[in-house]
Amino acid sequence: MHTFFDIFTLRNGLYAKVQGNHGVYRVSIFEYNDQIDATCSCYIGKNGYCHHCEALARTFLLHPTTIPPVPAYHIADVRTATTPEQINQYIRSTALAELLQELERNRISIKSVAASLGVSPQRIRALIKKEQHQGVVDELTPIKLSCLWLLDHLNREKPR
């Protein structure tokens, strides 16, 4: 019996973590290009063909109302976050592409963001595509936090 934790729905996907034999695995089931796709971070589940993905699907089918959605947040909402959990939910619900668009409206390019983070713009674009495909990508958290920090400081500098 698998006990999932950190389980939620977001956009077109279902996400959870489960304690496996070799650590904690991230399990995702999501709609992409009008098809159902799944991934698991276990050694078998790269293409979703593992028992963790099957168990998550069964959990959802048997108990759909017990899995909470991540609320939709907007960039302005981050200032009201007062707990790490609220910040985490904001990070999950906000796409990297949305944050980068907001930075570009403030004349900060993807190239500049990439240079400040020590990654290539191509890597950031690849991560945007991965997030669009899979929904939740844990490795985006530091990049999203950096974008939020920049946006927050830009907003503080603007005359009111």
N, C-alpha and C positions, 0 to 999 in steps of 0.2 A: 504494500500500500504506500503510495507516494503522498507526502504531505507537502503541499505547495505553500510558499510564503511569498510576500511581496507580489501578490497576484492582482492584476488589474486589466481593464480594457482601455484602449486608447485608439482613436480614429478607427481604422479597420482591423484592429488586431487584439489578440489576447496574449498576455505576457505574465510570466511567473518565474520564480526560482524554486529549485528543489534540491534537497540534500541527496547527493548520489554517493556511489561507492568511493569516488575519488575526488570529492569536494562538492561545492555548490555549482549547479548548472543553471544557466539561463535558457528558458524554453519560450519559444515564440510561435504563434500561429496567426497568420494574417492573410488578408486578401491582397493580391497583387496581379495586375493585368487580368482581372476577372477570373482569377484562379486562386485556390487556397494553397498557401505555401507554409512551410514550417521549418524551424531550425532549432537545434539544441546544441549547447556547448559541450556535450559529452562526446566521447571519441566516435560514437556511432551516428550521432544526430545531425551532422552538418547539413544533410538534405532532408531532415525531418523524419527519417525512418527509424525512430527509436521508441522505446516504451515510455519515455518521459513525455514525448509529444502526444502519444496515444492517450496517456493518463490525463494530460491537461485537457485534451479534447473531450474525453469522457466526463471530467469534472465539470466543464462548461455545459455540456449537453444535459447533465443530470441536475446541476445546481446553478443555472445562469444568473439568477437574481442575487446570488451571494458574492458575485465578483464585482467589485466596485469600478466604475469608470474613473479615469483621471479627469478632474474638472478642466475645462478649457480656460486658459489664462491668456492675458494680453501683456504686452511689454510693460505697460503702466502698472500692472498688478504686482510686479516683483517688489516694489517699494513697501507694499503692505505685508509681505512675508515676514513672519517673526520667528519661525521655527525652521530647523533643518528639513523637516518633512515637507513643509510648505514650499521651501526652495526646491527640494527634490521634485515635487509634483509640478512646479512651474517649469523646471528644466525638462522634464519628460514631455510636458504638453506643448512646449514651444519648439518648433522645428528650427534647426540651425539656419536653413535658408531664410527664414523670417527674420532672425537676428541679424544676419549679414545684409539683408535688404535694408533694415533700419540703419545699420552702420553706413551703408552706401548713401542713404538719404542724408547722412551727416558728413558725407565726403570722405569716408574711410573705406578703402577698397579691400576686396578679398586678398589681394596681393599684400597689402599692408598688414592685415590681420595675420596672414600666413607667416610673413617675415617676423612679426613680433612673437609668434609662437614657435618659431623654428621649424616650420613645416612648409611644404610647397603648396602653392595654390591648387595644383592638381590633386594633392592629397585631400584638401578641404572639399573640392568638388566631388571626389570619390566618396567621401564620408557623407556628403549631402545625398548622393544617389543611394548609398547604403541605407541611410535613414528613411528615404522615400520608399525603399523596397521593404525594409524590415520593421520600420516604425521606431523601435527603441534600440539605440546603440549606446551602450554604457561608455565606450571610449570617447563619446562626444561631450561628456559632462565637463571636463576641464576647458574645452574650447568654448562651450556655451557660457560657462561661468566667466571666462575672459571677455567674451562679447558683452555680457551683461555688465561687467565692471566698466568697460569702455562706455557703454550707453549711459550708465548711471553717472559717470564723471562728465560726460558731454552735457547731460541734462542739468547738472549742478552748475556748469559754467555758463549756461545760457541766461541772459537777463530775463527777469520775470516782470 
